[in-house]
């Protein structure tokens, strides 16, 4: 996984935190999913198409699971 929080920490720090298991992988994945979704929506894609673009990168997740992730507060 690349550094989805590059605006917060450098790639080097991210790698160190990850190697020490100090990051929650699921939360990082969900954050990355929300980034992909927001980017797709900014390109004027419908919500369903934006979710499908996320699903292309995370094919093991169901449509409804992705929907719950992107709309979770």
Beta strands, then each sheet from edge to edge (+ up, - down):
end
